[in-house]
Amino acid sequence: MQQFKLFFFFLAAVSSLALTSCTKDETTVASNGSVYVLNQGTMNYNNSTVTSYNIDKATSTIDWYKAQNGVGLGDTGNDMAVYGGKIYIVVNVSSVLTVTDLNGKFLKTISFQNGSSARQPRCIAFNKNKAYVCSFDGSVARIDTTSLSIEAYATAGENPDGICVANNNLYVSNSGGMNYMTGNYGTTVSVINISSFTETQKITVNMNPFTIHTGDDGNVYVLSHGNYGSIGSEIQMINPQTNTVAKTYDNSSAADFALSGSKLFFCNYDYAANASVVKVMNVSTGAISNFITDGTTVPSASSIAVNPSNGDVYVTSSAADYVSNGTVYCFGSTGKLKFSFASGVNPWKVVFVR
């Protein structure tokens, strides 16, 4: 928020009025904050970026991280989150977790190596001043968010691709994604007890579990991608009290999803129809409807997020060639476009800071 400073004082009465006016403006005009977008870039091109968009000023900086720090982010950004006044950026191929303050200023890079082998971190979750990062080598790291150091590792399943927290447990989606040549994808979600930091069981889910989130209802929702052919993607709900699959949602094929209250927003690209799909589902009833109501076309929807402060829904779209800059679209809760802005190459993760 802009700060008002009075440099000249003419009359006590005038000064008093000016100060009163400024105080009123400060208390009634609220900032909508900023949107940060992690752009994956192109694998092995070392061109991941973070784009910053100021909602009030409608201005953006496509390579915001480099603008703040003078160096690039690394190769293939995969996840980003805000926690405890810091921004955490998971960079997969570079095998690091980069931490900044809320202004994007570099604080520390945490390396994810197992001897000479890269662990390839994928996603991050938080609980009680600890960060948990799952990596493609089957490990889950516990990081102290004060010292920003790795305290311990736990073992999950094969090629974890997502992580969330529910009922004092970590839930880790074991995609088996490195088996894409054989099609032998994973079919489990690991349950890791936070207190003992050990895996206690595996829950069988659909093939190739990927994105996993905890809903406002306390349940765990997991999107499995199938085999990208004869077995399609689908969203399921896990009851964390029983650690069993409680629901499988029909017609929920998606590339990504986000939760807000009783609503689950998901997006996909329908190659048969050559068009993007953006829908909203009631998680209680399973009822699904089209989300966009004003005819706006999103060329190639790839990820989706909900701003918790106002319910706006953000949909990212990669460029057709996957090497040019993408676009981020912001819709109000009724599905009407509010604005859009240019982002970096292959925009993926969207987070919000106020």
C-alpha positions in Angstrom: 0.0 0.0 0.0 1.3 3.4 -0.9 2.5 5.4 2.2 1.6 9.1 2.4 4.2 11.5 3.8 3.6 15.2 4.6 6.7 17.2 3.8 5.4 20.7 4.6 3.3 22.0 7.4 1.6 25.4 6.9 -1.1 25.7 9.5 -1.9 23.4 12.3 -5.6 23.2 11.3 -4.7 22.3 7.7 -2.2 19.8 8.8 -4.7 18.2 11.0 -7.2 17.9 8.2 -4.6 16.5 5.8 -3.6 13.9 8.3 -7.2 12.9 9.0 -7.8 12.6 5.3 -4.7 10.4 4.8 -5.6 8.2 7.7 -9.1 7.6 6.3 -7.7 6.7 2.9 -5.2 4.3 4.4 -7.9 2.4 6.3 -10.5 2.2 3.6 -8.4 1.4 0.5 -7.2 -2.2 0.6 -4.5 -3.6 -1.7 -5.4 -6.7 -3.8 -1.8 -7.8 -3.6 0.2 -9.6 -6.2 0.0 -12.8 -8.2 3.2 -14.8 -8.7 3.4 -17.4 -11.5 6.1 -20.1 -11.7 6.9 -20.7 -15.3 8.4 -24.2 -16.0 10.3 -23.1 -19.0 11.6 -25.8 -21.4 13.4 -28.8 -19.9 17.2 -28.6 -20.2 17.0 -25.0 -21.4 17.6 -23.5 -17.9 14.9 -20.9 -18.5 12.4 -21.2 -15.6 11.1 -17.9 -14.4 8.7 -16.3 -11.9 6.3 -13.7 -13.2 4.9 -11.0 -10.9 1.6 -9.3 -11.5 0.4 -6.4 -9.4 -3.4 -6.6 -9.4 -4.0 -2.9 -8.4 -1.5 -1.4 -10.9 -2.2 -4.0 -13.6 1.6 -4.3 -14.2 3.7 -7.4 -14.6 7.3 -8.4 -14.7 7.8 -11.6 -16.7 11.2 -12.6 -15.2 10.6 -11.1 -11.7 13.1 -13.4 -9.9 15.9 -12.4 -12.2 15.0 -8.7 -11.9 15.3 -9.0 -8.1 18.4 -11.1 -8.0 20.4 -10.7 -11.2 20.5 -14.4 -12.0 18.1 -16.9 -13.4 16.0 -19.4 -11.4 17.3 -22.7 -13.0 15.9 -25.6 -15.0 12.2 -26.7 -14.9 10.4 -25.0 -12.0 7.8 -27.5 -10.7 6.2 -26.0 -7.6 5.9 -22.8 -5.6 4.3 -21.9 -2.3 4.2 -19.0 0.2 4.6 -19.9 3.9 5.7 -17.9 7.0 6.8 -14.8 5.1 8.9 -16.7 2.5 8.4 -18.0 -1.0 9.6 -21.5 -1.7 10.3 -22.5 -5.3 11.0 -26.1 -6.3 13.2 -26.4 -9.3 13.1 -30.0 -10.5 15.9 -30.6 -13.0 18.3 -28.2 -11.2 17.4 -30.3 -8.1 17.1 -27.4 -5.7 14.7 -25.6 -3.5 15.2 -21.8 -3.7 13.8 -19.6 -0.9 13.2 -15.9 -1.1 11.5 -13.2 1.0 8.1 -11.9 -0.2 9.8 -9.3 -2.3 11.6 -12.0 -4.3 15.0 -11.4 -2.7 17.1 -14.5 -2.5 17.6 -16.1 0.9 18.9 -19.6 0.3 19.2 -22.5 -2.1 18.8 -26.0 -0.6 20.4 -28.7 -2.8 18.7 -32.0 -3.2 21.4 -34.6 -3.8 21.9 -38.2 -2.8 25.6 -38.5 -3.2 26.3 -37.7 -6.8 22.7 -38.4 -7.8 20.1 -35.7 -8.1 16.9 -36.4 -6.1 14.8 -34.2 -8.4 12.4 -32.5 -6.0 8.8 -32.2 -7.3 6.4 -30.6 -4.8 6.2 -29.0 -1.3 3.8 -28.9 1.6 3.9 -27.3 5.1 2.9 -28.1 8.6 3.9 -26.4 11.9 7.0 -24.6 10.8 8.2 -27.6 8.7 8.4 -27.9 5.0 8.0 -31.3 3.3 9.4 -31.9 -0.2 8.8 -35.0 -2.2 11.4 -36.0 -4.8 11.4 -38.3 -7.8 13.9 -40.6 -6.1 11.2 -41.8 -3.7 12.2 -39.6 -0.8 10.4 -37.0 1.3 12.6 -34.3 3.0 11.6 -32.5 6.2 13.0 -29.0 6.3 13.0 -26.6 9.2 11.5 -23.3 8.0 13.6 -21.2 10.4 17.1 -22.6 9.7 16.2 -23.6 6.1 18.1 -26.9 6.5 17.0 -30.5 5.8 16.5 -32.4 9.1 15.6 -35.9 7.9 14.3 -38.0 5.0 11.5 -40.5 4.8 10.7 -43.0 2.1 7.6 -43.0 0.0 6.8 -44.9 -3.2 8.1 -44.7 -6.8 8.5 -41.2 -8.3 6.4 -39.1 -6.0 4.7 -36.2 -7.9 2.6 -34.5 -5.2 2.3 -34.0 -1.5 -0.3 -32.6 1.0 -1.1 -32.7 4.7 -4.2 -34.0 6.4 -5.0 -35.6 9.8 -1.3 -35.4 11.0 -0.2 -37.3 8.0 1.6 -36.6 4.7 -0.1 -37.9 1.6 2.3 -38.5 -1.3 1.2 -39.4 -4.8 3.5 -42.1 -6.2 3.1 -41.6 -10.0 5.8 -44.0 -11.2 6.2 -41.4 -13.9 9.7 -42.6 -14.9 8.1 -45.8 -16.2 6.4 -44.0 -19.1 8.2 -46.1 -21.7 6.7 -49.3 -20.3 3.4 -47.8 -19.1 4.0 -49.4 -15.7 2.8 -46.3 -13.8 2.2 -46.2 -10.0 -1.2 -46.8 -8.4 -0.6 -45.7 -4.8 -0.6 -42.8 -2.4 1.8 -43.1 0.5 0.7 -42.2 4.0 3.6 -40.9 6.1 2.9 -40.2 9.8 4.3 -36.7 10.6 5.2 -37.5 14.2 7.3 -40.6 13.4 8.1 -39.4 9.9 7.7 -43.0 8.5 5.4 -44.4 5.9 2.5 -46.3 7.6 0.6 -47.5 4.6 -0.1 -47.2 0.9 -3.6 -46.5 -0.5 -4.5 -47.9 -3.9 -5.8 -45.3 -6.3 -6.1 -44.9 -10.1 -3.1 -45.2 -12.3 -0.4 -42.5 -12.3 -1.5 -40.3 -9.3 -0.2 -36.8 -9.8 -1.6 -33.6 -8.2 -2.9 -34.0 -4.6 -4.5 -31.4 -2.4 -6.4 -31.2 1.0 -9.8 -29.7 0.7 -11.5 -27.3 3.2 -13.5 -30.3 4.3 -10.4 -32.1 5.5 -10.5 -34.7 2.8 -7.7 -35.5 0.4 -8.3 -35.1 -3.4 -6.0 -36.8 -5.9 -5.8 -36.5 -9.7 -4.5 -39.5 -11.5 -3.4 -39.1 -15.1 -3.9 -42.7 -16.3 -1.6 -43.8 -19.2 -2.4 -40.9 -21.5 -4.2 -43.2 -23.8 -6.6 -46.1 -23.1 -6.8 -45.1 -19.4 -7.9 -41.6 -18.8 -7.4 -39.1 -16.0 -9.8 -39.0 -13.1 -10.2 -37.3 -9.6 -10.7 -39.3 -6.5 -11.4 -38.4 -2.8 -9.5 -40.1 0.1 -11.1 -40.1 3.5 -8.1 -39.4 5.9 -9.9 -40.9 8.8 -10.0 -44.3 7.2 -7.3 -43.8 4.6 -9.6 -45.3 1.9 -10.9 -44.0 -1.4 -14.3 -42.6 -0.6 -15.3 -41.3 -4.0 -14.4 -41.5 -7.7 -15.7 -38.6 -9.7 -17.0 -39.4 -13.2 -16.2 -37.1 -16.1 -13.4 -35.5 -14.1 -10.6 -35.8 -16.7 -8.1 -33.0 -15.9 -4.6 -31.6 -16.3 -4.9 -29.8 -12.9 -7.4 -28.9 -10.3 -7.9 -26.5 -7.3 -10.2 -26.4 -4.4 -12.2 -23.7 -2.7 -14.9 -24.5 -0.1 -17.2 -27.1 -1.6 -16.1 -26.4 -5.2 -13.4 -28.1 -7.2 -12.2 -26.3 -10.3 -10.4 -28.3 -13.0 -9.0 -27.6 -16.4 -7.9 -29.8 -19.3 -7.1 -29.7 -23.0 -9.4 -31.8 -25.1 -7.2 -32.9 -28.1 -10.2 -34.5 -29.9 -12.1 -31.2 -29.8 -9.0 -29.1 -30.1 -10.3 -26.9 -27.2 -9.6 -26.2 -23.5 -12.1 -27.3 -20.9 -12.6 -25.4 -17.6 -15.2 -26.8 -15.3 -16.4 -26.6 -11.7 -17.6 -29.5 -9.6 -19.5 -29.7 -6.3 -17.4 -32.2 -4.3 -20.4 -33.3 -2.2 -22.8 -34.1 -5.1 -20.3 -34.6 -8.0 -22.4 -32.2 -10.1 -20.2 -30.6 -12.9 -20.8 -27.5 -15.0 -18.8 -25.3 -17.3 -17.1 -22.6 -15.4 -16.5 -19.9 -18.0 -19.8 -18.1 -18.7 -18.8 -15.2 -21.0 -17.5 -17.1 -24.0 -13.8 -16.4 -23.3 -11.5 -19.0 -25.0 -8.4 -20.2 -23.2 -6.1 -21.5 -25.9 -4.3 -24.3 -24.0 -5.3 -24.5 -20.4 -2.6 -26.2 -18.3 -3.1 -25.3 -14.6 -5.7 -23.6 -12.3 -5.7 -21.8 -9.0 -8.1 -19.9 -6.8 -7.3 -16.7 -5.0 -8.4 -17.4 -1.4 -9.0 -13.7 -0.7 -11.7 -13.1 -3.2 -12.5 -16.4 -5.0 -11.1 -15.3 -8.4 -10.0 -18.3 -10.6 -6.7 -18.2 -12.5 -6.2 -20.4 -15.5 -2.7 -20.6 -17.2 -2.2 -21.3 -20.9 1.0 -22.3 -22.6 1.8 -21.1 -26.0 1.1 -23.4 -28.9 4.8 -24.1 -29.5 5.6 -24.5 -25.8 8.7 -22.3 -26.2 7.1 -18.9 -26.3 5.6 -17.0 -23.4 2.2 -18.1 -22.1 -0.8 -16.2 -20.7 -2.6 -16.2 -17.4 -6.4 -15.5 -17.4 -8.3 -14.3 -14.3 -12.0 -15.0 -14.0 -14.4 -13.8 -11.3 -16.3 -16.4 -9.3 -19.2 -16.2 -11.8 -16.9 -17.3 -14.7 -16.5 -13.9 -16.4 -13.0 -12.7 -17.5 -11.6 -9.9 -15.4 -8.2 -9.6 -16.9 -5.3 -11.5 -18.4 -1.5 -11.0 -18.5 1.6 -12.4 -20.3 3.7 -14.8 -18.3 6.8 -16.8 -19.0 7.3 -20.1 -20.9 4.8 -22.8 -19.8 3.2 -21.1 -16.8 2.3 -23.6 -14.2 2.0 -22.8 -10.5 0.1 -19.6 -9.4 0.3 -18.2 -5.8 -1.0 -15.1 -4.1 0.6 -12.6 -1.8 -1.2 -9.6 -0.1 
